[in-house]
Amino acid sequence: MTELRMDRSDFDRTTTLTPNGADSGSFTVDLDAGWSSLVGVHGGYLCSLAVRAAETVVEHRSVRTLTTSFLRTASVGAAVVSVREIRRGRTMSTIAVDIDQDGRHLLSSRLTAFVERAGVEWSTPVDLELPPVERCVPMEPGNVAHFGRVDGRFDPASLPFSGGERAMVQGFLRPLEGRHVDSAWLAMASDWFPPPAFVRLDPPTGGVSIDLTTHVHQPDVRLGDDDWLRARFEIRTSTNGLAVEHGLITLGDGTLVAESFQTRLTAQD
């Protein structure tokens, strides 16, 4: 088992895992109040903890895919993170992570980690057609603390609660404190923006997460002082009470850094 490398950023501080004695697959973590969301603790933050746990059992391998099922709402305070490597191949590992709190199972994640290797590669740039960053709207945390943990800007044409027909939010984002972008941060970022359904629906309809899969294309990105990531999250289909959200996170030149697929509850009781 490898030791976690912790930078000194706030993100790294709040995702620090503490080993539980001699049990190499068990950690405690303090779910930080700064990651509180509209209900409970932010789901993307919990996903980043799953990545952190996976990184303790794989050496020289980057988490590239993470699929999480959200089972219960998490609360601020201590939680237990359990991790086990299901299979280790020559270049790929499959890892399972569970997070529990007060005897309640909060989430289950399945992660895939790879060694760095050459392969057949291509990349089709994605133009998100965003306005200049200076014309976008800064995110004010208000009563949703997790919005304050990222430097973000919203496209004013896709603001939540605007009553628009298109269930889409988009804008710019980057880590605070000049931190680099890695798999753990991207796992959080794929759930950081408000639910796209809120553009046309009032919460909580369309905001409850069921499952989230994040594919990391670029597991180590270093942004310059004036650089931003671009992002779009959109729901094109909602049927039988479930909506499928597709997310894209790119560099300024349109290169995909990560993309996500999330199912959200749109049933109205």
WOVEN-V602112 format. One record per helix or strand. SS is the DSSP state (~ for helix, > for strand). FROM is the first residue (numbers start at 1). TO is the last residue. If there is no record, write none. Layout:
BEGIN
((SS | FROM | TO) (SS | FROM | TO))
END
This chain:
BEGIN
((~ | 10 | 14) (> | 18 | 20) (> | 23 | 31) (~ | 33 | 35) (> | 36 | 36) (> | 41 | 41) (~ | 43 | 55) (> | 62 | 70) (> | 77 | 88) (> | 92 | 101) (> | 104 | 114) (~ | 133 | 135) (> | 137 | 138) (~ | 145 | 149) (> | 151 | 154) (~ | 156 | 158) (> | 168 | 174) (~ | 176 | 178) (> | 181 | 182) (~ | 183 | 189) (~ | 196 | 199) (> | 208 | 216) (> | 220 | 221) (> | 229 | 239) (> | 242 | 250) (> | 256 | 265))
END
